[in-house]
Amino acid sequence: MIAVYFSGTGNSRYAAELFAEKMQCKSISIEEQCDFDLLMQEASEIAFFFPIYGSCPPIIMRKFVQIHKKALQGKKLLLFCTQAMASGDGARSLLDELNGISYEVIYAEHFIMPGNICNMRIPALPKAVYRKLTQRKIRKIHADLMRRKYKRKGFHWLSIMLGNAQRIPFQKKEKEYAASIQISDTCIGCKKCIRSCPAGNLFFEDGRVKAKAQCTLCYRCMNGCPQKAITNWIQKPVKKQYRGIFSERIS
């Protein structure tokens, strides 16, 4: 088994690494440079961890699965998504990229985590509560897998309906969101956002940070900018940046 993850600001990475530790397997980010086709061909079971926005996995995760789809032929899949609110079928939604191949989903689950959309108010509990809940759920998943007791969260038709109610309107606007990054004059050109962007969407030109039209909506740049100079999707000022699941305060 291997655990493959994409994490915007740390939630999915936290869950993936806990899972890998419990299952005694390797966890690896899709941003790493390695032969993913070989890794997945050699594994009989592959666990995917990813965040959800608008009941959709990030564009970068969907593209990764599309690129490596042949390596997933005949595999047993475990699907895990992190979300701030109910996605309906968030974990299941990654399968929309796997048309044309056969596979078996043996487990699917959702993890509630703090939201990282830093210019929209989302009620949140203390970070320690989310960590404990995640740890408890990982232990439960491990126990289920050891007993071959499988669960598929989000596969009921009602869950799919709830997911579609969010996903369909979101995907109609997704290209617009991917091209909507705005960088204010408060930007000091530190290039921290460029270094952190997993999609290669940001670049430096004529003394300013500029954006292309390929944002994957991971929110790293918005949450990491020391000047709170970047906005996207929801064009409101950034107030409280999300510093990750281990920080005890949001600044």
Phi and psi in degrees as GROMACS dihedral restraints (atoms count N, CA, C in turn):
[ dihedral_restraints ]
;  ai    aj    ak    al  type     phi  dphi    fc
    3     4     5     6     1  -131.8    20    10
    4     5     6     7     1   153.6    20    10
    6     7     8     9     1  -112.6    20    10
    7     8     9    10     1   118.6    20    10
    9    10    11    12     1  -111.1    20    10
   10    11    12    13     1   130.1    20    10
   12    13    14    15     1  -138.6    20    10
   13    14    15    16     1   154.2    20    10
   15    16    17    18     1  -122.4    20    10
   16    17    18    19     1   133.9    20    10
   18    19    20    21     1  -134.1    20    10
   19    20    21    22     1   126.9    20    10
   21    22    23    24     1   -73.0    20    10
   22    23    24    25     1   -58.6    20    10
   24    25    26    27     1  -128.3    20    10
   25    26    27    28     1    18.4    20    10
   27    28    29    30     1   116.9    20    10
   28    29    30    31     1   -16.5    20    10
   30    31    32    33     1   -64.6    20    10
   31    32    33    34     1   -50.1    20    10
   33    34    35    36     1   -68.1    20    10
   34    35    36    37     1   -34.5    20    10
   36    37    38    39     1   -63.3    20    10
   37    38    39    40     1   -42.1    20    10
   39    40    41    42     1   -59.3    20    10
   40    41    42    43     1   -48.6    20    10
   42    43    44    45     1   -64.6    20    10
   43    44    45    46     1   -41.2    20    10
   45    46    47    48     1   -65.0    20    10
   46    47    48    49     1   -41.5    20    10
   48    49    50    51     1   -71.0    20    10
   49    50    51    52     1   -35.9    20    10
   51    52    53    54     1   -62.4    20    10
   52    53    54    55     1   -44.7    20    10
   54    55    56    57     1   -61.8    20    10
   55    56    57    58     1   -47.0    20    10
   57    58    59    60     1   -62.8    20    10
   58    59    60    61     1   -39.0    20    10
   60    61    62    63     1   -63.6    20    10
   61    62    63    64     1   -43.2    20    10
   63    64    65    66     1   -69.1    20    10
   64    65    66    67     1   -39.1    20    10
   66    67    68    69     1   -87.6    20    10
   67    68    69    70     1    -4.7    20    10
   69    70    71    72     1    56.7    20    10
   70    71    72    73     1    51.1    20    10
   72    73    74    75     1  -131.7    20    10
   73    74    75    76     1   176.6    20    10
   75    76    77    78     1   -87.1    20    10
   76    77    78    79     1   137.1    20    10
   78    79    80    81     1  -112.6    20    10
   79    80    81    82     1   140.3    20    10
   81    82    83    84     1  -148.1    20    10
   82    83    84    85     1   135.1    20    10
   84    85    86    87     1   -79.4    20    10
   85    86    87    88     1   144.4    20    10
   87    88    89    90     1   -66.9    20    10
   88    89    90    91     1   -11.4    20    10
   90    91    92    93     1   -83.0    20    10
   91    92    93    94     1   -10.9    20    10
   93    94    95    96     1   -73.5    20    10
   94    95    96    97     1   153.7    20    10
   96    97    98    99     1   -92.3    20    10
   97    98    99   100     1   103.6    20    10
   99   100   101   102     1  -160.6    20    10
  100   101   102   103     1   174.2    20    10
  102   103   104   105     1   -87.9    20    10
  103   104   105   106     1    88.7    20    10
  105   106   107   108     1   -67.3    20    10
  106   107   108   109     1   -34.3    20    10
  108   109   110   111     1   -59.8    20    10
  109   110   111   112     1   -44.9    20    10
  111   112   113   114     1   -65.4    20    10
  112   113   114   115     1   -44.7    20    10
  114   115   116   117     1   -58.2    20    10
  115   116   117   118     1   -44.6    20    10
  117   118   119   120     1   -77.1    20    10
  118   119   120   121     1   -30.4    20    10
  120   121   122   123     1   -67.3    20    10
  121   122   123   124     1   -33.6    20    10
  123   124   125   126     1   -79.6    20    10
  124   125   126   127     1   -19.5    20    10
  126   127   128   129     1   -91.6    20    10
  127   128   129   130     1   140.9    20    10
  129   130   131   132     1   -87.4    20    10
  130   131   132   133     1   -27.4    20    10
  132   133   134   135     1  -128.7    20    10
  133   134   135   136     1   133.7    20    10
  135   136   137   138     1  -128.7    20    10
  136   137   138   139     1   123.1    20    10
  138   139   140   141     1  -101.5    20    10
  139   140   141   142     1   128.8    20    10
  141   142   143   144     1  -108.7    20    10
  142   143   144   145     1   133.8    20    10
  144   145   146   147     1  -122.6    20    10
  145   146   147   148     1   134.5    20    10
  147   148   149   150     1  -163.3    20    10
  148   149   150   151     1   153.7    20    10
  150   151   152   153     1   -81.9    20    10
  151   152   153   154     1   166.8    20    10
  153   154   155   156     1  -125.3    20    10
  154   155   156   157     1   133.2    20    10
  156   157   158   159     1  -131.1    20    10
  157   158   159   160     1   124.2    20    10
  159   160   161   162     1    59.4    20    10
  160   161   162   163     1    35.3    20    10
  162   163   164   165     1    61.9    20    10
  163   164   165   166     1    23.5    20    10
  165   166   167   168     1  -123.6    20    10
  166   167   168   169     1   141.0    20    10
  168   169   170   171     1   -65.9    20    10
  169   170   171   172     1   154.0    20    10
  171   172   173   174     1   -58.9    20    10
  172   173   174   175     1   152.4    20    10
  174   175   176   177     1   -53.8    20    10
  175   176   177   178     1   -41.5    20    10
  177   178   179   180     1   -63.3    20    10
  178   179   180   181     1   -35.1    20    10
  180   181   182   183     1   -73.2    20    10
  181   182   183   184     1   -40.3    20    10
  183   184   185   186     1   -63.6    20    10
  184   185   186   187     1   -40.8    20    10
  186   187   188   189     1   -65.5    20    10
  187   188   189   190     1   -38.5    20    10
  189   190   191   192     1   -59.6    20    10
  190   191   192   193     1   -46.2    20    10
  192   193   194   195     1   -65.9    20    10
  193   194   195   196     1   -38.9    20    10
  195   196   197   198     1   -62.6    20    10
  196   197   198   199     1   -43.4    20    10
  198   199   200   201     1   -63.7    20    10
  199   200   201   202     1   -38.9    20    10
  201   202   203   204     1  -104.9    20    10
  202   203   204   205     1    22.2    20    10
  204   205   206   207     1   -59.7    20    10
  205   206   207   208     1   -40.5    20    10
  207   208   209   210     1   -61.7    20    10
  208   209   210   211     1   -32.5    20    10
  210   211   212   213     1   -71.4    20    10
  211   212   213   214     1   -13.7    20    10
  213   214   215   216     1   -94.6    20    10
  214   215   216   217     1    -1.9    20    10
  216   217   218   219     1   -56.6    20    10
  217   218   219   220     1   124.7    20    10
  219   220   221   222     1    75.7    20    10
  220   221   222   223     1     8.0    20    10
  222   223   224   225     1   -86.3    20    10
  223   224   225   226     1   158.3    20    10
  225   226   227   228     1   -90.9    20    10
  226   227   228   229     1   126.2    20    10
  228   229   230   231     1  -113.8    20    10
  229   230   231   232     1   143.3    20    10
  231   232   233   234     1  -122.5    20    10
  232   233   234   235     1   129.3    20    10
  234   235   236   237     1  -119.4    20    10
  235   236   237   238     1   123.5    20    10
  237   238   239   240     1  -134.2    20    10
  238   239   240   241     1   125.0    20    10
  240   241   242   243     1  -119.7    20    10
  241   242   243   244     1   150.7    20    10
  243   244   245   246     1  -107.5    20    10
  244   245   246   247     1   141.3    20    10
  246   247   248   249     1  -154.6    20    10
  247   248   249   250     1   152.6    20    10
  249   250   251   252     1   -90.0    20    10
  250   251   252   253     1   -27.0    20    10
  252   253   254   255     1  -137.4    20    10
  253   254   255   256     1   177.8    20    10
  255   256   257   258     1   -68.3    20    10
  256   257   258   259     1   127.9    20    10
  258   259   260   261     1  -103.4    20    10
  259   260   261   262     1    -8.7    20    10
  261   262   263   264     1    82.0    20    10
  262   263   264   265     1   -81.3    20    10
  264   265   266   267     1  -125.5    20    10
  265   266   267   268     1    40.0    20    10
  267   268   269   270     1   -54.3    20    10
  268   269   270   271     1   -46.4    20    10
  270   271   272   273     1   -64.5    20    10
  271   272   273   274     1   -45.0    20    10
  273   274   275   276     1   -62.5    20    10
  274   275   276   277     1   -30.4    20    10
  276   277   278   279     1   -60.5    20    10
  277   278   279   280     1   -22.7    20    10
  279   280   281   282     1   -64.3    20    10
  280   281   282   283     1   -24.5    20    10
  282   283   284   285     1   -67.9    20    10
  283   284   285   286     1   -16.3    20    10
  285   286   287   288     1   -61.6    20    10
  286   287   288   289     1   -18.8    20    10
  288   289   290   291     1   -91.0    20    10
  289   290   291   292     1    -0.9    20    10
  291   292   293   294     1  -110.8    20    10
  292   293   294   295     1    23.5    20    10
  294   295   296   297     1   -60.6    20    10
  295   296   297   298     1   137.9    20    10
  297   298   299   300     1    98.8    20    10
  298   299   300   301     1    -5.3    20    10
  300   301   302   303     1  -126.8    20    10
  301   302   303   304     1   162.7    20    10
  303   304   305   306     1  -102.0    20    10
  304   305   306   307     1   147.3    20    10
  306   307   308   309     1  -163.5    20    10
  307   308   309   310     1   170.4    20    10
  309   310   311   312     1  -130.4    20    10
  310   311   312   313     1   121.7    20    10
  312   313   314   315     1   -88.0    20    10
  313   314   315   316     1   115.9    20    10
  315   316   317   318     1  -101.5    20    10
  316   317   318   319     1   -15.4    20    10
  318   319   320   321     1  -159.5    20    10
  319   320   321   322     1   143.6    20    10
  321   322   323   324     1  -148.4    20    10
  322   323   324   325     1   135.7    20    10
  324   325   326   327     1  -152.4    20    10
  325   326   327   328     1   155.2    20    10
  327   328   329   330     1  -112.7    20    10
  328   329   330   331     1   139.6    20    10
  330   331   332   333     1  -114.6    20    10
  331   332   333   334     1   125.3    20    10
  333   334   335   336     1   -83.7    20    10
  334   335   336   337     1   125.7    20    10
  336   337   338   339     1  -134.8    20    10
  337   338   339   340     1   165.4    20    10
  339   340   341   342     1   -61.8    20    10
  340   341   342   343     1   142.2    20    10
  342   343   344   345     1   -75.2    20    10
  343   344   345   346     1   146.3    20    10
  345   346   347   348     1  -109.5    20    10
  346   347   348   349     1    10.0    20    10
  348   349   350   351     1   -78.7    20    10
  349   350   351   352     1   100.3    20    10
  351   352   353   354     1   -87.4    20    10
  352   353   354   355     1     4.4    20    10
  354   355   356   357     1  -123.1    20    10
  355   356   357   358     1    26.2    20    10
  357   358   359   360     1  -140.5    20    10
  358   359   360   361     1   132.6    20    10
  360   361   362   363     1   -74.4    20    10
  361   362   363   364     1   119.1    20    10
  363   364   365   366     1  -125.2    20    10
  364   365   366   367     1   117.7    20    10
  366   367   368   369     1   -56.2    20    10
  367   368   369   370     1   138.0    20    10
  369   370   371   372     1  -143.9    20    10
  370   371   372   373     1   148.6    20    10
  372   373   374   375     1   -89.2    20    10
  373   374   375   376     1   169.7    20    10
  375   376   377   378     1   -57.1    20    10
  376   377   378   379     1   147.9    20    10
  378   379   380   381     1   -57.6    20    10
  379   380   381   382     1   -37.6    20    10
  381   382   383   384     1   -59.3    20    10
  382   383   384   385     1   -32.5    20    10
  384   385   386   387     1   -66.1    20    10
  385   386   387   388     1   -45.0    20    10
  387   388   389   390     1   -64.4    20    10
  388   389   390   391     1   -38.5    20    10
  390   391   392   393     1   -62.6    20    10
  391   392   393   394     1   -44.2    20    10
  393   394   395   396     1   -64.8    20    10
  394   395   396   397     1   -42.0    20    10
  396   397   398   399     1   -63.0    20    10
  397   398   399   400     1   -40.6    20    10
  399   400   401   402     1   -66.4    20    10
  400   401   402   403     1   -44.0    20    10
  402   403   404   405     1   -60.1    20    10
  403   404   405   406     1   -42.7    20    10
  405   406   407   408     1   -64.2    20    10
  406   407   408   409     1   -42.0    20    10
  408   409   410   411     1   -68.2    20    10
  409   410   411   412     1   -37.4    20    10
  411   412   413   414     1   -63.0    20    10
  412   413   414   415     1   -42.1    20    10
  414   415   416   417     1   -61.6    20    10
  415   416   417   418     1   -40.4    20    10
  417   418   419   420     1   -64.4    20    10
  418   419   420   421     1   -44.1    20    10
  420   421   422   423     1   -61.8    20    10
  421   422   423   424     1   -44.7    20    10
  423   424   425   426     1   -59.4    20    10
  424   425   426   427     1   -46.4    20    10
  426   427   428   429     1   -62.2    20    10
  427   428   429   430     1   -41.8    20    10
  429   430   431   432     1   -61.5    20    10
  430   431   432   433     1   -45.5    20    10
  432   433   434   435     1   -65.9    20    10
  433   434   435   436     1   -37.1    20    10
  435   436   437   438     1   -64.8    20    10
  436   437   438   439     1   -30.9    20    10
  438   439   440   441     1   -94.3    20    10
  439   440   441   442     1     3.8    20    10
  441   442   443   444     1    57.2    20    10
  442   443   444   445     1    36.2    20    10
  444   445   446   447     1  -100.2    20    10
  445   446   447   448     1   105.5    20    10
  447   448   449   450     1   -99.7    20    10
  448   449   450   451     1   147.2    20    10
  450   451   452   453     1  -134.2    20    10
  451   452   453   454     1   140.7    20    10
  453   454   455   456     1  -129.2    20    10
  454   455   456   457     1    84.0    20    10
  456   457   458   459     1   -66.9    20    10
  457   458   459   460     1   133.1    20    10
  459   460   461   462     1    89.9    20    10
  460   461   462   463     1     7.1    20    10
  462   463   464   465     1   -96.9    20    10
  463   464   465   466     1    -7.6    20    10
  465   466   467   468     1   -69.9    20    10
  466   467   468   469     1   148.7    20    10
  468   469   470   471     1   -60.4    20    10
  469   470   471   472     1   -31.7    20    10
  471   472   473   474     1   -66.9    20    10
  472   473   474   475     1   -38.4    20    10
  474   475   476   477     1   -64.2    20    10
  475   476   477   478     1   -41.2    20    10
  477   478   479   480     1   -65.7    20    10
  478   479   480   481     1   -38.7    20    10
  480   481   482   483     1   -62.4    20    10
  481   482   483   484     1   -43.7    20    10
  483   484   485   486     1   -63.6    20    10
  484   485   486   487     1   -40.8    20    10
  486   487   488   489     1   -63.3    20    10
  487   488   489   490     1   -45.8    20    10
  489   490   491   492     1   -63.0    20    10
  490   491   492   493     1   -33.9    20    10
  492   493   494   495     1   -62.0    20    10
  493   494   495   496     1   -28.0    20    10
  495   496   497   498     1   -94.1    20    10
  496   497   498   499     1   -41.0    20    10
  498   499   500   501     1   -71.3    20    10
  499   500   501   502     1   -41.9    20    10
  501   502   503   504     1   -61.7    20    10
  502   503   504   505     1   -51.1    20    10
  504   505   506   507     1   -66.3    20    10
  505   506   507   508     1   -33.9    20    10
  507   508   509   510     1   -63.9    20    10
  508   509   510   511     1   -45.8    20    10
  510   511   512   513     1   -68.5    20    10
  511   512   513   514     1   -26.3    20    10
  513   514   515   516     1   -64.9    20    10
  514   515   516   517     1   -26.3    20    10
  516   517   518   519     1  -104.7    20    10
  517   518   519   520     1    -1.9    20    10
  519   520   521   522     1   -61.5    20    10
  520   521   522   523     1   -41.6    20    10
  522   523   524   525     1   -63.7    20    10
  523   524   525   526     1   -37.1    20    10
  525   526   527   528     1   -64.6    20    10
  526   527   528   529     1   -43.7    20    10
  528   529   530   531     1   -63.7    20    10
  529   530   531   532     1   -38.3    20    10
  531   532   533   534     1   -65.2    20    10
  532   533   534   535     1   -18.7    20    10
  534   535   536   537     1  -111.8    20    10
  535   536   537   538     1    13.8    20    10
  537   538   539   540     1  -107.3    20    10
  538   539   540   541     1    14.3    20    10
  540   541   542   543     1   -62.8    20    10
  541   542   543   544     1   133.8    20    10
  543   544   545   546     1  -122.7    20    10
  544   545   546   547     1   136.8    20    10
  546   547   548   549     1  -121.8    20    10
  547   548   549   550     1   118.3    20    10
  549   550   551   552     1   -79.9    20    10
  550   551   552   553     1   171.0    20    10
  552   553   554   555     1   -69.5    20    10
  553   554   555   556     1    -7.2    20    10
  555   556   557   558     1   -78.2    20    10
  556   557   558   559     1    -7.9    20    10
  558   559   560   561     1   -58.0    20    10
  559   560   561   562     1   132.0    20    10
  561   562   563   564     1  -103.7    20    10
  562   563   564   565     1     4.9    20    10
  564   565   566   567     1    69.9    20    10
  565   566   567   568     1    31.3    20    10
  567   568   569   570     1   -73.7    20    10
  568   569   570   571     1   -17.7    20    10
  570   571   572   573     1    69.4    20    10
  571   572   573   574     1    11.6    20    10
  573   574   575   576     1   -59.7    20    10
  574   575   576   577     1   -39.3    20    10
  576   577   578   579     1   -65.2    20    10
  577   578   579   580     1   -37.8    20    10
  579   580   581   582     1   -64.1    20    10
  580   581   582   583     1   -44.1    20    10
  582   583   584   585     1   -66.4    20    10
  583   584   585   586     1   -31.0    20    10
  585   586   587   588     1   -90.0    20    10
  586   587   588   589     1   -16.1    20    10
  588   589   590   591     1   -68.9    20    10
  589   590   591   592     1   120.7    20    10
  591   592   593   594     1   -78.7    20    10
  592   593   594   595     1   -13.1    20    10
  594   595   596   597     1  -102.5    20    10
  595   596   597   598     1    -0.6    20    10
  597   598   599   600     1    63.5    20    10
  598   599   600   601     1    31.9    20    10
  600   601   602   603     1   -84.9    20    10
  601   602   603   604     1   -19.7    20    10
  603   604   605   606     1  -110.4    20    10
  604   605   606   607     1   145.0    20    10
  606   607   608   609     1  -149.8    20    10
  607   608   609   610     1   164.9    20    10
  609   610   611   612     1  -111.3    20    10
  610   611   612   613     1   126.1    20    10
  612   613   614   615     1  -152.7    20    10
  613   614   615   616     1   135.1    20    10
  615   616   617   618     1    54.9    20    10
  616   617   618   619     1    38.2    20    10
  618   619   620   621     1    78.1    20    10
  619   620   621   622     1    11.2    20    10
  621   622   623   624     1  -137.1    20    10
  622   623   624   625     1   153.3    20    10
  624   625   626   627     1   -81.3    20    10
  625   626   627   628     1   131.5    20    10
  627   628   629   630     1  -128.1    20    10
  628   629   630   631     1   164.8    20    10
  630   631   632   633     1  -124.1    20    10
  631   632   633   634     1   148.0    20    10
  633   634   635   636     1   -89.0    20    10
  634   635   636   637     1  -144.9    20    10
  636   637   638   639     1  -130.4    20    10
  637   638   639   640     1    41.5    20    10
  639   640   641   642     1  -132.7    20    10
  640   641   642   643     1    36.3    20    10
  642   643   644   645     1   -66.0    20    10
  643   644   645   646     1   137.7    20    10
  645   646   647   648     1   -99.5    20    10
  646   647   648   649     1     6.6    20    10
  648   649   650   651     1    60.8    20    10
  649   650   651   652     1    41.3    20    10
  651   652   653   654     1   -88.7    20    10
  652   653   654   655     1   -17.5    20    10
  654   655   656   657     1    72.5    20    10
  655   656   657   658     1    14.4    20    10
  657   658   659   660     1   -63.7    20    10
  658   659   660   661     1   -46.2    20    10
  660   661   662   663     1   -64.0    20    10
  661   662   663   664     1   -42.0    20    10
  663   664   665   666     1   -67.6    20    10
  664   665   666   667     1   -38.5    20    10
  666   667   668   669     1   -81.1    20    10
  667   668   669   670     1   -19.0    20    10
  669   670   671   672     1  -101.7    20    10
  670   671   672   673     1   -11.9    20    10
  672   673   674   675     1   -67.3    20    10
  673   674   675   676     1   121.8    20    10
  675   676   677   678     1   -66.6    20    10
  676   677   678   679     1   -17.9    20    10
  678   679   680   681     1  -103.4    20    10
  679   680   681   682     1    -1.0    20    10
  681   682   683   684     1    51.7    20    10
  682   683   684   685     1    43.8    20    10
  684   685   686   687     1   -93.8    20    10
  685   686   687   688     1    -5.0    20    10
  687   688   689   690     1  -113.2    20    10
  688   689   690   691     1   135.8    20    10
  690   691   692   693     1  -133.5    20    10
  691   692   693   694     1   156.4    20    10
  693   694   695   696     1  -159.6    20    10
  694   695   696   697     1   155.3    20    10
  696   697   698   699     1    61.9    20    10
  697   698   699   700     1   -77.3    20    10
  699   700   701   702     1   -92.5    20    10
  700   701   702   703     1   107.5    20    10
  702   703   704   705     1   -87.2    20    10
  703   704   705   706     1    70.0    20    10
  705   706   707   708     1  -126.8    20    10
  706   707   708   709     1   155.8    20    10
  708   709   710   711     1   -58.4    20    10
  709   710   711   712     1   142.0    20    10
  711   712   713   714     1   -75.8    20    10
  712   713   714   715     1   128.3    20    10
  714   715   716   717     1  -112.4    20    10
  715   716   717   718     1   -56.6    20    10
  717   718   719   720     1  -119.1    20    10
  718   719   720   721     1   110.9    20    10
  720   721   722   723     1   -82.4    20    10
  721   722   723   724     1   142.7    20    10
  723   724   725   726     1   -91.2    20    10
  724   725   726   727     1   119.5    20    10
  726   727   728   729     1  -100.6    20    10
  727   728   729   730     1     8.4    20    10
  729   730   731   732     1   110.6    20    10
  730   731   732   733     1   166.2    20    10
  732   733   734   735     1   -68.8    20    10
  733   734   735   736     1   -18.2    20    10
  735   736   737   738     1   -95.6    20    10
  736   737   738   739     1   -17.1    20    10
  738   739   740   741     1   -72.9    20    10
  739   740   741   742     1   137.1    20    10
  741   742   743   744     1   -90.8    20    10
  742   743   744   745     1    -2.7    20    10
  744   745   746   747     1  -141.3    20    10
  745   746   747   748     1   149.8    20    10
  747   748   749   750     1  -105.1    20    10
  748   749   750   751     1   121.2    20    10
